[in-house]
């Protein structure tokens, strides 16, 4: 698989609003398998790090996710590149690539790992989720008993159980909302923080359907209303960057034609 073929596959997964370049370094790196340069919009792959095309493509998709993330931000990235937004983009690309038989999920190739995964889900994630819900139910009853004797439930949480109040309240919500323990206690905590019933149900269904937590978190965020001027300025910046990139490419082509 060469550079052009990798780029073609990436574009077949999802089109990019800005031009980019895929470059094989021809080197082996002990630090990283690849990197993305937002200023020049270059995806650099240390192709000698890989033993097969599937592993190379995984890294290419990862770096392509950085490019698409940058495109959504007008062509720039913050200092912290691996944000929840990035992981949502990356996981979405992997899902599309797997559905289109472009990328093969390596986690499906080990029968032993698949068996262990089911054990982790059923014995630990689900059971832990059930325990947390039961604890929430017990805390709700404890609150009633505290009220019956004239004691403050918050004081009981602080001095008797010695657990954070926020955690206690969250576990009570997990029980009250009837969350599915199959998603695990951490995801249940996230779901319990969603106030709207329909939004919470949609997020829970997405997790149960196999979506990653970051993807679901981004999905449930309320989009901020953007000022029309800000939107136009971002579009102008995208266009200016694209024009500059195309102009540079045109100059390169003209030089090559002159050499011929």
N, C-alpha and C positions, 0 to 999 in steps of 0.2 A: 504494500500500500504506500503510495507516494503522497506528497503534500497536497496536490490538486485533488486527489481522490478523497483525502480526509476532509478538505473544505467542502467538496461536493456532498459528502455524507452529512456533514454538519448542517448545511443549508437545507438538505432534504428533511431533517428533523424539525427545524424551524428556521424560517427566513430571518435575516438580520436587517434592521433598518439602516445600518451603517456598514460600509465596506471594511473588510478585515483581511489579514494575510496569515496563512499557516506556514510556519517555517520549521523544517527539520534541522536541528543543530548539528547532527552527525556526531554528537558527543554522548558520553555517559556521565551522569551526574549522581553523586551520592546524596545530595541535599534535596533535590526536587526532580519530579518527572517532567514538569513543564511549568510555564509561567505565561502571564498575559501582561502586555505593555499597553496601558490605556492611551498613552500619548500618541503612539504610532499605530495602535490597534493591531498589534502583532501577537499571534499565538505561537509561542516557541515550544517545541516538543523535543525533548532529549531522546530521540528515537532509539538510541542504542541501549536505553534502559529496559526495553520491552522484549519479551520473548515471543509474543504473538500480537496480531493486529487488534484483537479484542481489548487487550489491556491498554494498548496505545490509544484506542478510540475512547476508552473510559476517561483518560487524562485529557484528551482533546475536547470531550464534551464538558469536562470540568472547566477548562480554560475558556471554552465558548460561552459557558454560563456567565463568566466574568464579563465577557464582551457584551452579551445581551443585557446584563445588569447595568453596565456602563451606558449602553444605548438608552435605557429607560431613565437615566439620570442626566441626559444631555451630552453623554460622551465622557463623563468623568466618574471617578470612584473616590470614595472616602479613604482615609488612612486604614480603617478597619474594613478589609475587603470581604471577609467571610461573615456576613451578617445573615439574619434570618431571611431577608429578601433574597440574598444570593442562594442560600440553600434551597429555598422554594423554587427558584428558577432552575437550579441544577437537578433537583429531584424530578421536576416536571419534564425536563429534557430526557432524563434517563427513562422515564415511563414511556415517552413517545418513541424513543429509540428501541426499547424492548418490544413495544407493540408492533413496530414496523420491521422487526427482525434485523435491525441494523446493529444493535448491541445485544450481547448475550449476558444475562445476569449471572455472574460467577457464583453467587450464593446458592443457585439452583443446581449446581453441579456436584455437590457433595451430599450423599444420602445420609451420612453420619451427622453432618451439620444440620440438615433438615429435621432429623429426628430430635436432635438436641434443642433446636428452635421450638419445636412443639412442646417439649418438656419445660423450657423456660417460660413459654406463654401460659401454659396451663398450671404448672406447679408453683410458679413464682409470681408472674405478673397478675394473673387472675386471682390467685389466693391472697396476694398482698392487697389487691384492690378490694376484695371482699372484707378483709380484716379492717381496712380503713373505713369502709362503709359501716361496719358493725361498731367500730369505735365512735363514729359520728352519731349513731343511734344511742349508744351508751352515754355520750356527752349530753345529748338532748335530754335524756332522762335525768342525768345529774343536775342539769340546769333547773328542771322542775323541782327536784328535791331540795336544791339550794333555796329556791323561792319559798318552799313550804316551811323552811326553818328560819327564814329571814336572813339568809346569808347571800352575799354577792357571788354570783357565778364566776365573775372575773377573778375574784380573790381566791376562789377554789382552784381555778386554772393555774394561777400564779404560784400559790403557796403549797397546795396539796399535790396536784398532779405535776406541777413544775414543767409545763409545756407552753410554748408561745401561744398567746391568745389568737393571733391570726390563723395559725395552724389548726387550732381547735374549732374556730368558726368555719374554716374551710371544710373540715371533715364533717361537720354537721350538715353543711350544704350538700356535700357528696351524698349523704344519706337521704336528705330531703328531696333532692333532684332525681334520685333513683338511677344514678349513672351506672353504665355497664362496666363491671370490674375488669372485663377482658381488655380494656384499653390500658390498664395499669394505673397505679396510684398517682404517678406524676402527671399523666394526661388527665386524670380525673380532677386533679387540683386546677389544671388549666381550664377545664370545662366548667368547674364550679364557679370560676370567675366571670363567666359569661352570663349577663343578666337576662337577656332576651331568650325566651323559651325556644323559639324557632331557630335562632342562631345557634343556640347550644345544641339542639338536636341535630342540626345540619353538620356542625363540627364533629359531634360524636359519630355520626354516620360516616363521615369522611375518614376518621381515624380507623373505624372498624373495616372500612373498605380498603385499607392499606396505604392511605396517604400519610406522608411523614408529618410529624408534629409542626415543623417549621412551615410546611405548605399550608397546613390547616390554620395556623396562627395568622399567616398573611391573608388567607382567604376570608377570615372573620374580621379583619381590620376594616373599620369604616373609612372609605376614601375621603381624604380632605378635599374641600372645594378649592380648586386652583384659580387664582386670579387670571383672567384672560390674557393680560399683558405678560405675565410670567410664562404662560403656555406658549405664547408666540415667540418670546425671547428664547425659550428652550428649542423651539423648532428652528429658529434662525441659526442658533448655534450648531444644531445638527446638520443643517444644510450647508453652512460655511465649512464645517469639517469635512463633509462629503465632497464638496466642490474642490477643496484643497487637495484631498486625497486623489480624486480623479485627475486633477491637473498635474500632480506629480507623476501619476501613472502615464498620462498622455505624453509628458516630456520624455519619460523612459522609452516609450514605444517609438517616438519620433527619432530618438537617438539611435535606437537599434536599427530602424529603417535606414537611417543615414549610413550606418556602418555597413549595411548590406549593399 
